[in-house]
């Protein structure tokens, strides 16, 4: 029965994706994947974590149907590996789920076959199959029959005509190959497997930092002094930097165009790197027994102060980027800066929590990787091209119209509506009309597998 389910899934897989672009088929594939996983692993879907990851997987599939963006496709693929990996072992960290999901996707069939072969060898009551003999009784007669058919064709014109009428053109080798690929895919994920060393290590490693009893008080004292001096000096330096930067922002009257552009492009990347280095320095000093040193209170106070100052620095960078967006509008790079800053802020907060709760490095990996995954899932539900276009057209002081045209088709109808109400240059009007006509033509040519949300709204935009 289960083989029939896998075969049905394989046929559906090739039907959905054979010579088709991404669209509705990705949502249907996600549903089929969940059904197969639930049939073969019913107990796993009783846990809340499995239901949550299944929900996020469906969200990414729906995002593809609505926006069909590269971000939603990336999120869907990662959600697929996360869910499959989670089914293999529900108590591991999310990055181990990714590893197990990818491992299952690539090597599941071969490992299942190997385990089945070993199981058959250990079973004494199993009848051993002579595969060589099986190949002989199928291959040799088939080869001989083909040879004699070729000989008889030349000796009998009636037989030749009868053989010539046999038409195998209905057999589509590419479709069969894709069906076979689909079968192997569903077979692989039906019973997810684990990368044992990584999975066992993750399961046996807690988030709490353990005290190592083999240490020297004198060594800890020196390391505490070094950390206190270094972080205190860095606190002074960042205070001076913040004072000068805030003074410039509040007193200068020419924070426009080139000046602001230079600050954003040249300064933000360096400041983000400095925040990452700050996190690394804190992790270094609080990596071991210094967490348990009784006289580390001043070092901890200096560290919390530095984290707060770095948080203020993040806010300062957000203000600069916001000013730049106010003048010139959104771009993916400017949104990317905000995303990096959000991740940096989360990194600072989790680092502070690590120091306060005496957590280890695994804690940071687990929390931050899960946070990044959640942020990716949330971000894929946003129509960024439409958001960028709407803000730049109606709110930004100036905008690069050709940049908006270069974005994906998700902003096509918005640009078309804007062009009908506003006077554009001849070049821009031509580009908007071309983009609109090309997109409408593509929507009209979509098969049912390639359909997306805009197919249902096309009539009002023609």
BELJOSUL-V22929 format. One record per residue. N is the residue number from 1. SS is DSSP state (h for helix, s for strand, l for the rest). Layout:
<<N SS> <N SS>>
This chain:
<<1 l> <2 h> <3 h> <4 h> <5 h> <6 h> <7 h> <8 h> <9 h> <10 h> <11 h> <12 h> <13 h> <14 h> <15 h> <16 h> <17 h> <18 l> <19 l> <20 l> <21 l> <22 l> <23 l> <24 h> <25 h> <26 h> <27 h> <28 h> <29 h> <30 h> <31 h> <32 h> <33 h> <34 h> <35 h> <36 h> <37 h> <38 h> <39 h> <40 h> <41 l> <42 l> <43 l> <44 h> <45 h> <46 h> <47 l> <48 h> <49 h> <50 h> <51 h> <52 h> <53 h> <54 h> <55 h> <56 h> <57 h> <58 h> <59 h> <60 h> <61 h> <62 h> <63 h> <64 h> <65 h> <66 h> <67 h> <68 l> <69 l> <70 h> <71 h> <72 h> <73 h> <74 h> <75 h> <76 h> <77 h> <78 h> <79 h> <80 h> <81 h> <82 h> <83 h> <84 h> <85 h> <86 h> <87 h> <88 h> <89 l> <90 l> <91 l> <92 l> <93 l> <94 h> <95 h> <96 h> <97 h> <98 h> <99 h> <100 h> <101 h> <102 h> <103 h> <104 h> <105 h> <106 h> <107 h> <108 h> <109 h> <110 h> <111 h> <112 h> <113 h> <114 h> <115 h> <116 h> <117 h> <118 h> <119 h> <120 h> <121 h> <122 h> <123 l> <124 l> <125 l> <126 l> <127 l> <128 l> <129 l> <130 l> <131 h> <132 h> <133 h> <134 h> <135 h> <136 h> <137 h> <138 h> <139 h> <140 h> <141 h> <142 h> <143 h> <144 h> <145 h> <146 h> <147 h> <148 h> <149 h> <150 h> <151 h> <152 h> <153 h> <154 h> <155 h> <156 l> <157 h> <158 h> <159 h> <160 h> <161 h> <162 h> <163 h> <164 h> <165 l> <166 l> <167 l> <168 l> <169 l> <170 l> <171 l> <172 l> <173 h> <174 h> <175 h> <176 h> <177 h> <178 h> <179 h> <180 h> <181 h> <182 h> <183 h> <184 h> <185 h> <186 h> <187 h> <188 h> <189 h> <190 h> <191 l> <192 l> <193 l> <194 l> <195 l> <196 h> <197 h> <198 h> <199 h> <200 h> <201 h> <202 h> <203 h> <204 l> <205 l> <206 l> <207 l> <208 s> <209 l> <210 l> <211 l> <212 l> <213 l> <214 l> <215 l> <216 l> <217 h> <218 h> <219 h> <220 h> <221 h> <222 h> <223 h> <224 h> <225 h> <226 h> <227 h> <228 h> <229 h> <230 h> <231 h> <232 h> <233 h> <234 h> <235 h> <236 h> <237 h> <238 h> <239 h> <240 h> <241 h> <242 h> <243 h> <244 h> <245 h> <246 h> <247 h> <248 h> <249 h> <250 h> <251 h> <252 l> <253 l> <254 l> <255 l> <256 l> <257 h> <258 h> <259 h> <260 h> <261 h> <262 h> <263 h> <264 h> <265 h> <266 h> <267 h> <268 h> <269 h> <270 h> <271 h> <272 h> <273 h> <274 h> <275 h> <276 h> <277 h> <278 h> <279 h> <280 h> <281 h> <282 h> <283 h> <284 h> <285 h> <286 l> <287 l> <288 l> <289 h> <290 h> <291 h> <292 h> <293 l> <294 l> <295 l> <296 l> <297 h> <298 h> <299 h> <300 h> <301 h> <302 h> <303 h> <304 h> <305 h> <306 h> <307 h> <308 h> <309 h> <310 h> <311 h> <312 h> <313 h> <314 h> <315 h> <316 h> <317 h> <318 h> <319 h> <320 h> <321 h> <322 h> <323 h> <324 h> <325 h> <326 h> <327 h> <328 h> <329 l> <330 l> <331 l> <332 h> <333 h> <334 h> <335 h> <336 h> <337 h> <338 h> <339 h> <340 h> <341 h> <342 h> <343 h> <344 h> <345 h> <346 h> <347 h> <348 h> <349 h> <350 h> <351 h> <352 h> <353 h> <354 h> <355 h> <356 h> <357 h> <358 l> <359 s> <360 l> <361 h> <362 h> <363 h> <364 h> <365 h> <366 h> <367 h> <368 h> <369 h> <370 h> <371 h> <372 h> <373 h> <374 h> <375 h> <376 h> <377 h> <378 h> <379 h> <380 l> <381 l> <382 l> <383 l> <384 h> <385 h> <386 h> <387 h> <388 h> <389 h> <390 h> <391 h> <392 h> <393 h> <394 h> <395 l> <396 l> <397 l> <398 l> <399 l> <400 l> <401 h> <402 h> <403 h> <404 h> <405 h> <406 h> <407 l> <408 l> <409 h> <410 h> <411 h> <412 h> <413 h> <414 h> <415 h> <416 h> <417 h> <418 h> <419 h> <420 h> <421 h> <422 l> <423 l> <424 l> <425 l> <426 h> <427 h> <428 h> <429 h> <430 h> <431 h> <432 h> <433 h> <434 h> <435 h> <436 h> <437 h> <438 h> <439 h> <440 h> <441 h> <442 h> <443 h> <444 h> <445 h> <446 l> <447 l> <448 l> <449 l> <450 l> <451 l> <452 l> <453 h> <454 h> <455 h> <456 h> <457 l> <458 h> <459 h> <460 h> <461 h> <462 l>>
